[in-house]
Amino acid sequence: MKERKIGLINYTAYGLGDVLGAGSMAVISTWVLFFYTTYCNLGPLQAGIIFASARIIDAIASPLIGYLSDNADSTRLGRRFGRRRIFLLIAIPLLPSFALMWVSGQHFMYYLCTYIFFELVYASVLIPYETLAAEMTDDFRKKGMFAGSRILVGHMSAIAATILPAWIVSALGGQDSPDTFLIMGGIFSVAFMIVVGLVYIFTWERTKSAEELAQPKVEKTSLLKVFSKLYKGLGFTLKIRAFRLHLGMYLGGYISQDIFNAAFTYFAAFALGGMFAYSASESLSLTSYLMAAIFSVQTLAVGAVFACVALLPKFFPALTYRFAVVSYIIGIIGLASFYYFAPESQTGQISWLVIALIFAGIGRGILNYIPWNTYNYMADVDQIVTGQRREGSFAGVMTFVRKATQASAVFAVGAALEVGGLVKGERMQSADVMQSIVMIMTIGPILVLIFGYWVSTKFHLNTDTHTILMAEIGRFKQGERQPSDPQTQAIIEDLTGWKYEQLWGNNTLGMGPVMAEKKIVGEV
């Protein structure tokens, strides 16, 4: 692929896309359960059902969006505006649907429908968007720069997502009002429309090679057959060993944060607010500032790792991931233990919270960065197995797995809060409810983090092994079919999970989800 020049404006514009990605998810994961149970007369189980239902429907639709983005260039609009970027244009006028989620006093079906609609709009942007870094460059370092810019912007938008309620409460004269969240939803809706437009303007898609253009056109088939072959093809992505391990690390880092975010909102508002005898509006502001502090530290941590990727000649994601897991666990335990052992002095309380927030923020920041850094290289590992580029399929699978598991995680938190006795609409909860909140915030995330740590010990993709991988892809394109040396063979087989002689389409994965009968064996 002939590289176009990538400048600061391109890195910045691409990164701004995560104002929608991380920003909306930070708002939702932090506030939606709290908003539903406090201002919408919904119980925690009902709120969990809304969240889970929307995510499950979205998870089913996401692989289809990934498939469509891989094949949209077969349409006139796809060729005119880009097979990925056409989705961004279509979604821009639909993004204000985010604000509709935050209207208080509605019924269950209203919240279910508005949430599902926004989730589908979100997926129609994020899945094509996630492929653009791999579309724009093959370079390991440049992909890392795109990932870093995305995560940095995402964290800054997450800070805004968590601190905006406190600022809005202050602007409303310190009143505890559901309008706080409606105003926040409107502000973010406008921001989403602007940044998605900038992503469209300052990104591009790779030009297909002559060999790809020469491939036979696929005959039209029924929608049922498309779905059948689509999900079969998506299942093939899980047969790439590096991708399976990548998913394990991704889920370990992100699900732990889903559980923590949902529970921490209640922990700060009820447990800490009760300890300090705060009013309802003061508790809401406290929650905002504490979450903003965590995201601020996360941003600094991402910046540090981003700088390492940009400046250091080598980067080892798995080792960095394990460091982050340990840091996050220390932070979680520190915050939970504050509830039981907080010192009496204000200085001691502040010091305790600051130290715990720093450890948690450092861990979370790195855990957010690593999976999106390594994701950009999954299509490279897949290419040496299949002889194809399937960025959209991998983005679809990631979104499918992520949202299905996130739905389960948040539903579990809602169900646990219901069992723990949380009373809807109440701003003060019993001591037993407080105990339940602390246990949910601590045990759930730590178990998931331990799983991610174990997976990372088996993940060996790094700067050195990726260089070897790309060199072998180059040799395959030149017609070579034997490994350059035994060590290289071992590295490639470890990354792919396939024998060397089965690579480059000489396997059942060498067929796309629609071209199931057209196995690609050879000379690309």
C-alpha positions in Angstrom: 0.0 0.0 0.0 1.4 3.4 -1.0 1.3 5.6 2.1 -0.1 9.1 2.1 1.5 11.6 4.3 0.0 11.6 7.8 0.2 14.8 9.8 -0.8 16.1 13.1 -4.2 17.1 11.8 -4.9 13.5 10.8 -3.8 12.1 14.2 -5.9 14.7 15.9 -9.0 14.3 13.8 -8.9 10.5 14.2 -8.4 10.8 17.9 -11.4 13.2 18.2 -13.6 10.3 17.0 -13.3 8.8 20.5 -15.3 11.8 21.9 -18.2 9.7 20.7 -16.6 6.3 21.5 -15.2 6.8 24.9 -17.1 9.9 25.8 -20.6 8.4 25.4 -19.6 5.2 27.0 -18.1 7.1 30.0 -21.4 9.0 30.4 -23.4 5.8 30.1 -21.3 3.5 32.2 -21.0 6.1 35.0 -24.4 7.7 35.1 -27.1 5.7 33.3 -28.0 3.2 36.1 -27.8 6.0 38.7 -30.0 8.3 36.5 -32.6 5.6 35.9 -32.9 4.5 39.5 -32.8 8.0 41.0 -34.8 10.2 38.6 -36.9 7.8 36.4 -38.7 5.7 39.0 -37.0 2.5 37.7 -35.6 -0.2 40.0 -31.9 -1.3 39.5 -33.0 -4.6 37.9 -35.3 -2.7 35.4 -32.4 -0.4 34.6 -30.1 -3.4 34.1 -32.6 -5.0 31.7 -32.7 -1.8 29.6 -28.9 -1.7 29.4 -28.6 -5.5 28.7 -31.4 -5.6 26.1 -29.9 -2.7 24.1 -26.4 -4.1 24.2 -27.6 -7.6 23.1 -29.5 -6.2 20.1 -26.6 -4.0 19.2 -24.2 -6.9 19.6 -26.2 -8.9 17.1 -26.3 -6.0 14.6 -22.6 -5.0 15.0 -21.1 -7.9 13.0 -23.5 -7.1 10.2 -22.3 -3.5 10.2 -18.7 -4.7 10.1 -19.6 -6.9 7.1 -21.4 -4.1 5.3 -18.4 -1.7 5.8 -16.1 -4.3 4.3 -18.3 -4.6 1.2 -19.9 -1.1 0.9 -17.6 -0.3 -2.0 -19.8 -2.5 -4.2 -22.4 0.3 -4.0 -22.2 3.7 -5.8 -22.4 5.6 -2.5 -19.6 3.5 -1.0 -17.3 4.1 -3.9 -18.2 7.9 -3.8 -17.8 8.5 -0.1 -15.7 5.5 1.1 -16.9 2.1 2.2 -16.1 3.0 5.8 -16.7 6.7 5.9 -20.2 6.6 4.3 -21.5 5.3 7.6 -20.1 8.3 9.4 -22.0 10.7 7.1 -25.3 8.8 7.5 -25.0 8.8 11.3 -24.3 12.5 11.9 -27.9 13.8 11.8 -28.9 10.8 14.1 -26.4 11.5 16.9 -28.7 14.0 18.8 -30.7 10.8 19.8 -28.2 10.7 22.7 -29.9 13.6 24.4 -33.3 11.8 24.2 -32.0 9.2 26.7 -31.8 11.7 29.5 -35.4 12.9 29.7 -36.7 12.1 33.2 -40.1 10.9 34.3 -40.8 8.7 31.2 -41.9 5.0 31.2 -39.8 1.9 30.9 -40.4 1.4 27.1 -39.3 5.0 26.4 -35.9 4.4 28.0 -35.6 1.0 26.3 -36.3 2.4 22.8 -34.2 5.5 23.1 -31.3 3.5 24.5 -31.5 0.9 21.8 -31.7 3.5 19.0 -28.6 5.3 20.2 -26.6 2.1 20.6 -27.3 1.2 16.9 -26.3 4.7 15.8 -23.1 4.5 17.9 -22.2 1.1 16.4 -22.8 2.3 12.9 -20.1 4.9 13.5 -17.6 3.1 15.8 -17.2 -0.1 13.8 -16.1 1.6 10.5 -14.2 4.2 12.5 -12.1 1.5 14.3 -10.9 0.2 10.9 -9.5 3.6 9.7 -6.1 3.4 11.4 -5.4 0.1 9.7 -6.7 1.6 6.4 -4.5 4.6 6.6 -1.1 2.9 7.4 0.7 -0.4 7.7 3.4 1.1 9.9 3.5 -0.3 13.5 4.6 3.1 15.1 2.0 5.1 13.1 -0.7 2.8 14.2 0.4 3.2 17.7 0.3 7.0 17.3 -3.3 6.7 16.0 -4.2 4.5 19.0 -2.6 6.9 21.4 -4.3 10.0 20.0 -7.6 8.2 20.1 -7.2 7.1 23.7 -5.9 10.5 24.9 -8.9 12.3 23.4 -11.2 9.6 24.7 -9.9 10.1 28.2 -10.3 13.9 28.0 -13.9 13.4 26.9 -14.4 11.0 29.7 -13.2 13.6 32.2 -15.8 16.0 30.7 -18.4 13.3 31.0 -17.8 12.8 34.6 -17.3 16.4 35.7 -20.0 18.1 33.7 -22.8 17.1 36.1 -21.0 18.9 38.9 -20.5 22.0 36.8 -24.2 22.0 35.7 -25.4 21.5 39.3 -23.3 24.6 40.1 -24.7 26.5 37.2 -28.3 25.6 38.3 -27.6 27.1 41.7 -26.7 23.9 43.5 -30.1 22.3 42.8 -30.4 18.5 42.6 -32.3 18.3 39.3 -32.7 15.7 36.5 -32.2 18.5 34.0 -28.5 18.2 34.9 -28.3 15.1 32.8 -30.5 16.4 30.0 -28.3 19.4 29.6 -25.2 17.1 29.6 -26.8 14.9 26.9 -27.5 17.9 24.7 -23.9 19.2 25.0 -22.5 15.9 24.1 -24.9 15.4 21.2 -23.6 18.6 19.6 -20.0 17.5 20.2 -20.6 14.1 18.6 -21.9 15.6 15.4 -18.8 18.0 15.1 -16.2 15.3 15.8 -17.6 12.7 13.5 -17.7 15.3 10.7 -14.0 16.1 11.4 -13.1 12.4 11.3 -14.8 12.1 7.8 -12.9 15.1 6.5 -9.4 14.3 7.7 -9.2 10.5 7.3 -9.1 8.2 4.2 -9.2 4.6 3.2 -6.5 2.5 1.5 -6.6 2.0 -2.2 -7.2 -1.5 -3.2 -4.4 -3.3 -5.0 -4.6 -4.5 -8.6 -4.9 -8.0 -7.4 -7.8 -7.2 -5.1 -9.6 -5.3 -7.9 -9.0 -8.3 -10.2 -10.8 -10.7 -7.9 -14.2 -11.9 -9.3 -17.3 -10.1 -8.2 -19.5 -11.8 -5.8 -22.9 -12.9 -7.1 -25.9 -11.5 -5.3 -27.4 -13.9 -2.7 -30.3 -13.9 -0.2 -30.2 -12.1 3.1 -30.5 -15.3 4.9 -27.5 -16.8 3.2 -25.5 -13.6 3.8 -26.3 -13.8 7.6 -25.4 -17.5 7.6 -22.0 -17.0 5.9 -21.4 -13.7 7.7 -21.5 -15.3 11.2 -19.5 -18.3 10.0 -16.9 -15.9 8.6 -16.8 -13.9 11.8 -16.3 -17.1 13.8 -13.2 -17.6 11.7 -11.6 -14.5 13.3 -11.6 -16.3 16.6 -9.4 -19.0 15.1 -6.6 -16.4 15.0 -4.6 -17.1 18.2 -3.4 -13.5 18.7 -6.9 -12.2 18.3 -8.3 -14.6 20.9 -5.7 -13.5 23.4 -6.2 -9.9 22.5 -9.9 -10.2 23.2 -9.1 -11.8 26.6 -6.9 -8.8 27.5 -9.4 -6.3 26.1 -12.3 -7.8 28.1 -10.2 -8.1 31.2 -9.4 -4.4 31.2 -12.8 -3.1 30.0 -15.3 -5.3 31.9 -13.5 -4.6 35.1 -14.1 -0.9 34.5 -17.7 -1.4 33.5 -18.4 -3.1 36.9 -16.4 -0.6 38.8 -17.9 2.5 37.1 -21.5 1.3 37.6 -20.9 0.5 41.3 -18.6 3.4 42.1 -21.2 6.0 41.2 -23.4 4.6 44.0 -20.4 4.1 46.3 -19.4 7.8 46.0 -23.0 9.2 46.1 -24.3 7.0 48.9 -21.4 5.6 50.9 -18.9 8.5 50.8 -21.7 11.1 50.7 -23.2 9.5 53.8 -19.9 9.4 55.6 -19.4 13.1 55.0 -23.1 14.0 55.6 -23.4 15.6 52.2 -26.7 16.7 50.7 -28.1 15.1 47.5 -26.5 17.8 45.2 -23.3 17.7 47.1 -23.1 13.9 46.8 -23.7 14.2 43.0 -20.9 16.8 42.8 -18.6 14.6 44.9 -19.2 11.6 42.6 -18.4 13.8 39.5 -15.2 15.1 40.9 -13.9 11.7 42.1 -14.6 10.1 38.7 -13.1 13.1 37.0 -10.0 12.6 39.1 -9.7 9.0 38.1 -10.1 9.8 34.4 -7.5 12.7 34.8 -4.9 10.3 36.1 -5.9 7.8 33.4 -5.2 10.5 30.8 -1.7 11.2 32.2 -1.0 7.4 32.2 -2.1 7.1 28.6 0.1 10.1 27.7 3.1 8.4 29.3 2.6 5.1 27.5 1.8 7.0 24.2 5.1 8.8 24.6 6.9 5.5 25.2 5.4 4.1 22.0 6.3 7.2 20.0 9.9 7.6 21.3 11.2 4.2 22.4 12.4 1.8 19.7 10.6 -1.2 21.2 7.2 -1.8 23.0 6.0 -4.8 24.8 2.2 -4.6 25.3 1.7 -7.7 27.5 4.3 -6.7 30.1 2.8 -3.2 30.3 -0.7 -4.7 30.6 0.3 -6.8 33.7 1.8 -3.8 35.4 -1.5 -2.0 34.8 -3.6 -4.8 36.3 -1.6 -4.8 39.5 -1.9 -1.0 39.8 -5.6 -1.0 39.2 -6.2 -3.8 41.8 -4.2 -1.8 44.4 -6.4 1.3 43.7 -9.7 -0.7 44.0 -8.7 -2.2 47.3 -7.5 1.2 48.5 -10.9 2.9 47.7 -13.0 0.0 49.2 -10.9 -0.1 52.4 -11.4 3.7 52.8 -15.0 3.0 53.6 -14.0 0.8 56.6 -10.8 2.3 57.8 -10.9 6.0 56.8 -8.8 8.2 59.2 -10.5 10.9 61.2 -8.3 13.8 60.0 -9.3 15.5 56.8 -5.6 15.5 55.7 -5.5 11.7 56.2 -8.8 11.2 54.3 -7.6 13.3 51.3 -4.2 11.6 51.2 -5.8 8.1 51.3 -8.3 8.9 48.5 -5.6 10.6 46.3 -3.2 7.7 46.6 -6.0 5.2 45.8 -7.3 7.2 42.9 -3.7 7.6 41.4 -3.2 3.8 41.5 -6.6 3.1 40.0 -6.2 5.8 37.3 -2.8 4.6 36.2 -4.0 1.1 35.9 -7.2 2.0 34.0 -5.4 4.4 31.6 -2.9 1.7 30.5 -5.6 -1.0 30.4 -7.6 1.3 28.0 -4.6 2.0 25.8 -3.0 -1.5 25.4 -6.0 -3.3 23.7 -6.5 -0.5 21.2 -2.8 -0.4 20.4 -2.7 -4.1 19.7 -6.0 -4.2 17.9 -4.5 -2.3 15.0 -2.2 -5.3 14.2 -4.8 -8.0 14.3 -5.6 -7.6 10.6 -1.9 -8.1 9.9 -1.9 -11.5 11.7 -5.1 -12.5 9.9 -3.6 -11.5 6.5 -0.8 -14.0 6.8 -3.3 -16.7 7.5 -6.0 -15.8 5.0 -4.2 -13.7 2.3 -7.0 -11.1 2.9 -7.6 -7.8 4.7 -10.7 -8.0 7.0 -10.5 -5.0 9.3 -14.2 -4.6 9.4 -14.9 -8.2 10.4 -12.5 -7.9 13.3 -14.0 -4.6 14.4 -17.5 -6.2 14.2 -16.4 -9.2 16.4 -14.7 -6.9 18.9 -17.9 -4.8 19.2 -20.1 -7.9 19.4 -18.0 -9.5 22.2 -17.5 -6.3 24.0 -21.1 -5.2 24.1 -22.5 -8.7 24.9 -20.2 -9.0 27.8 -20.7 -5.4 28.9 -24.4 -6.0 28.8 -23.9 -9.0 31.1 -21.7 -7.0 33.4 -24.0 -4.0 33.9 -27.0 -6.3 34.2 -25.2 -8.2 36.9 -24.5 -5.0 38.8 -28.2 -4.0 38.5 -29.3 -7.4 39.7 -26.8 -7.4 42.5 -28.0 -4.0 43.6 -31.6 -5.2 43.5 -30.7 -8.2 45.7 -28.7 -5.9 48.0 -31.8 -3.9 48.7 -31.2 -0.6 46.8 -34.4 1.5 47.0 -35.2 3.4 43.8 -35.6 7.1 44.1 -33.9 7.3 47.5 -30.8 9.4 48.1 -30.0 7.7 51.3 -29.5 3.9 51.6 -29.2 1.4 54.4 -25.9 0.1 55.9 -26.6 -3.3 54.3 -27.0 -1.7 50.8 -23.7 0.1 51.4 -21.9 -3.2 52.1 -23.3 -4.7 48.9 -22.1 -1.7 46.9 -18.6 -2.0 48.3 -18.5 -5.8 47.6 -19.7 -5.3 44.0 -17.2 -2.6 43.3 -14.3 -4.7 44.7 -14.8 -8.4 44.0 -16.2 -8.2 40.5 -13.5 -6.1 38.9 -10.6 -7.9 40.6 -11.8 -11.3 39.4 -11.9 -10.1 35.8 -8.6 -8.4 36.1 -6.9 -11.6 37.3 -8.3 -13.3 34.2 -6.8 -10.6 31.9 -3.5 -10.9 33.7 -3.4 -14.7 33.0 -4.2 -14.2 29.3 -1.5 -11.6 28.9 1.2 -14.1 29.9 0.4 -15.9 26.6 0.3 -12.9 24.3 3.6 -12.4 22.4 2.8 -9.7 19.8 5.2 -6.7 20.2 7.4 -4.5 18.1 9.9 -7.2 17.3 7.5 -10.0 16.4 5.3 -7.6 14.4 8.4 -6.6 12.3 9.0 -10.3 11.6 5.3 -10.8 10.8 5.3 -8.0 8.2 8.5 -9.3 6.6 7.0 -12.8 6.2 3.9 -11.2 4.6 6.2 -9.5 2.2 7.8 -12.8 1.3 4.5 -14.5 0.8 3.5 -11.7 -1.6 6.7 -12.4 -3.6 5.7 -16.1 -3.9 7.8 -17.5 -1.1 6.2 -20.4 0.8 8.9 -21.6 3.1 9.9 -19.8 6.4 13.1 -17.8 6.4 14.4 -19.7 9.5 13.1 -21.9 12.3 12.8 -19.1 14.8 10.7 -17.0 12.4 8.5 -20.1 11.8 8.0 -20.5 15.6 7.0 -16.9 16.1 4.5 -16.8 13.2 2.9 -20.1 14.3 2.6 -18.7 17.9 0.9 -15.5 16.7 -1.4 -17.2 14.3 -2.1 -20.6 15.9 -1.6 -22.3 12.5 1.1 -24.4 11.0 3.3 -22.5 8.6 2.4 -24.6 5.6 -1.3 -23.7 6.2 -0.7 -19.9 5.9 -1.6 -17.5 3.1 -5.0 -19.0 2.4 -4.0 -22.6 2.4 -6.7 -23.3 4.9 -10.4 -23.1 5.6 -10.1 -19.4 6.7 -9.0 -18.3 3.3 -12.6 -17.7 2.3 -14.6 -14.7 3.1 -18.0 -14.7 4.7 -19.8 -14.4 1.3 -17.3 -16.1 -1.0 -17.5 -19.3 1.1 -16.9 -21.5 -2.0 -14.1 -19.4 -3.4 -11.0 -20.4 -1.4 -8.1 -18.0 -1.9 -5.0 -20.1 -2.1 -2.4 -18.2 -3.9 -0.8 -15.4 -5.6 -2.0 -12.1 -4.1 
